[in-house]
Amino acid sequence: MKLTIARKVQHLFKILFLIVFLISPISPASIFSEAQERRLPVAVLGFGDSGIGRLASETLAANLESVAELFILDRDQASSAAKGAGHIASLNMSLQEARGLGAAIGSDYYIVGDAQTLRRSPSVGPPYFESYASVFLVSSRTGRLLIWQRPNFRAATTVAAEKLLLADLSSAATRNRNLVAIRQAQEDDRTRRETAIESSAPLIEAAPDDDKTAHAEGLRLPRPFRRLSPPYTETAASAEVEAIVDVLVDLDINGEVSNAEVARWAGFGLDEATIKTVRQLHFFPAMRNGTPIPLRVLLRYNFRKPPK
């Protein structure tokens, strides 16, 4: 039977489509792969070896899996990759350590944390149980701490306290906080790249590690007019945190702070408190052979629990 003109045209289109499909470099697999690549890989590492630690990290990972633009890496594989490379998921890392951990995991962003349930016996009132999680979202590319959270809940029983904590970690509010932080980090990275390309500011020399080396180079290191100590925050106190915060500080020829960036973060409000304090400092300028020069110095602050 002869084909009608309409059927001939339809048949011709099928043949043309098949030819284009066969010679095209784009396949369904590559299309799917590209779609996957557009999703940002995020790892949620373990929150400790306790039962609530495992439940907390699993709950948060499941919550973030519902975000279409994120791809949550397998938790066991991510943890094994980190341990295999010799990296330990700490809540007090330098930018270099944080970038190294991110590279070992193979993610764009990762979350580290700790979760526990503790029995408290206050001086006034009946005992209670406190269930908490310290949650840190980190950029693998920059090593920066993007946000930290410490949800904590009190209840008369362990089960009740942990139920409240897990409900918070599975909430839309927690999911949105992490997503907003990731989106903001992407925007900040784009801005930094554009600024770096357009900027013609000269590089600032980094200070030597010790006075002896500086003296050999004809350099007198800057000295602060007066020393200020960052406050130990209430959040850090409630978590009984002990940590180190390092800050890279750029000083101009007058000894004034032109820029300050955290080089080792601790969370719990300590980073923000340290930066605020550093920006209040004034220095006798660095001198080389009697001439003031700009210099980048590293300031380290140790935070310890106050005595009870």
Buried (B, 14 or more C-beta within 10 A) or exposed (E): EEEEEEEEEEEEEEEEEEEEEEEEEEEEEEEEEEEEEEBBBBBBBBBBEBEBBBBBBBBBBEBBBEBEEBBBBEBEEBBEBBEEEEBEBBBBBBBEBBBBBBBBBBBBBBBBBBBBBEEEEEEEEEEBBBBBBBBBBBBBBBBBBBBBBBBBBEBEEBEBBBBBBBEBBBBEEBBEBBBEBBEEBBEBBEEEEEEEEEEEEEEBBEBBEEEEEBEEEEBBBBEEEEEEEBBBBEBBBEBEBEBBBBBBBBBBEEBBBEEBBBBBBBBBBBBBBBBEBBEEBBBBBBBBEEEBBBBBBEBEBEBEEEEE
